[in-house]
Amino acid sequence: VAKVATLVELAKERGLVTLGVIWTFGAPPYDPRYAELYARDQDGEPLGWLCPANPDVKLLVTDVLMAYLDRVALDGVVLDGIRYLDTYCLCDYHLSHADGEPGSPDWDAWCSDDLTAFVEGVRDLFAERGKSLWAYVWSYNQRYHEWFWGTDIFSFRGQDWHGWAERGSVVGLKNMD
């Protein structure tokens, strides 16, 4: 942390904006002690990321973000992976709280609205500290996704970046594709 803090200080002396990047819902290797925090697939198996809707995950991520800002004098943070990754989470929390059936328009809307509320809550905490919030987003480039994913089907899984831009949910968007 000390080396990063020194780098940030030097950048600020030169008038540069300093942004940290965090993989928002990234998870360490599966640990059964924290099983309820992991996103789950249709068979109940843990995925390689944390459930974006779980209130405990949101609190954990928010605490990490605030600690990050406290320890390093950054101007802001870019949220990476601020979406449902490969698929929607089908953990117990989702199945008992989300609207509709998994994959239905109601389910999609609930997941998107819940993720947006998290983004806007973090934005508000950052604003209280004079910090900016950014997000890495998939803008969808058809040719790229056909090449990279091997299909033209790609879902943003709750990432309403158009709405985030229109409402000022984030200061800026960084394109991933």
N, C-alpha and C positions, 0 to 999 in steps of 0.2 A: 504494500500500500504506500509506503514511503516513497518508492521510486515513481509510482504513478502520480502521487501528490506533487513531487518535484517537477515532473513533466508537465502537469497541468499548470503549475505556477509559471514555468518558463513560457508556455504557450500563451498564457494570459498577459505576460509582460510584453509579448509581441502582438497583442491585440487579437489573438485568435479565439474563436468560440470553442469551448471544450465540451464534448458530448461523450458520455459513456454509453456502452451498448450492453444490454442484458438479454439473455435468452429467457424470456418471461416465464414460460411454463416448462422449461427444461428440467429434467429430473436426473438425479444421480442413479446409479444402478439400483435395481429394485431392493427395497429393504422392507421385510414383512412388518417391522415395528410401525411403519408409516403407511401401511397398505391402503388405508382409506383416502390417502392423498393422490394416489395414482389414477390416471385415466384408465378406463377398461374397454376392452373390445366386446364383441357380441357374445363371446364365450366366457366373459368375466376375467379374462387374463389381463394383467397389467400391461399398459403400453409404455413407451419410453418417455412419457411426459406426464405432468401433473394435471389434474382436472381443473380447467379454467373456471368452472362454476362453483366449486367447493369453497365455502366461506373460509375454511381453515387455510386453504391454498392461497386465497386472495390476501388474507392477513399475513401469511408468511412472505409472499412476494412483496407486498407493500412494505413490510418491515425491512426486507433486504434492500429495497429501493431507497428507503429513507436512510438506512445505515450507509449505503453507498454514497449518497449525497453528503452525509455528515462527515464521512472519513476523507473524502476527496472533494475539493472545491470545484466541482463541475458546474457548467452553466445549465446542463440538462442531461437527459437520458433518452436514448432511442430504444424502444421496446422491440425486440426481435421475437418472432414466434408468437405474436399477439393474435393468436387464432387457434382454432382446433386444428391439430396437425393433420395426420393422415386420414382421420375419420372422426366422427363425433364420439364423444365419450359416452359410454353406456354403463357408468358406475351406478351404485345404489342411489347416490344423491341425485343424479340426473333423472333416473327412472322414477323417482318419487317427487321431483319438483318441476321438471320441464313440462310444458304444455304439449298435448298431442302425442302422437306415436313417433318413435325415432325415424328421422328422415322426412317427416311430414312438414308442410309449410309452417304449421304452428310450432313444431319442434325447432325448426330452423330459426324462426322469428324469436322464440324464447332465448335460444343460445346466443343469437346476435345481440339482442337487447341486453342480456345479462353481461356479455363481454363489453359492450359499449358502456354500460353503467360502471364497470370496473375501470375502464380507461378514463372516463370522466372523473371518477373519484380520485384516481392517481393524479390527473391533471390539476384538480383543485388543491390537493396537498402540495404539489410542486409549486403552484402559483403562490401559495402562502409563503413559500421560501424564496420566491423570485426566480424559480428555475423553470426550464422549458421541457415539454414532453413531446417526443417525436415517435414515429412508428415506421418500421420496415413493413412494406406492403407488397402483395402480388397484384400488379395492375392488370394482369392477364394479357399475355402476348400469345396468340393462337399458335403461331409457328414454333415458338420456343417450347410451349407446353407439349406439343406433339413430339418434338425432338427429345426433350428432357424426360418427360413422363411416359412417352410411348402411347399417348392417347390425347384426344382433343377435349376430354372431360376433365375438368379441374374445378374443384369447389373451393371457395374461400373460407368455408367453415366458420361463419360468424364474424368475419372481418369486414365490417361495414365502413371501409375507409372512405367511400364517397361521402357518407353521412358524417364521419369524423371530420373531414375537411370542411364540409358545409357548416357544421355547428361549432367549429373551433375546438373540437375535442382534443386535438393535438396541435402543436405549433407548426409542425411540418411532417411530411411524408417522405420516406426514402424508398425508392423503387428497388425491388428485389430482382426484377427480370429485365 
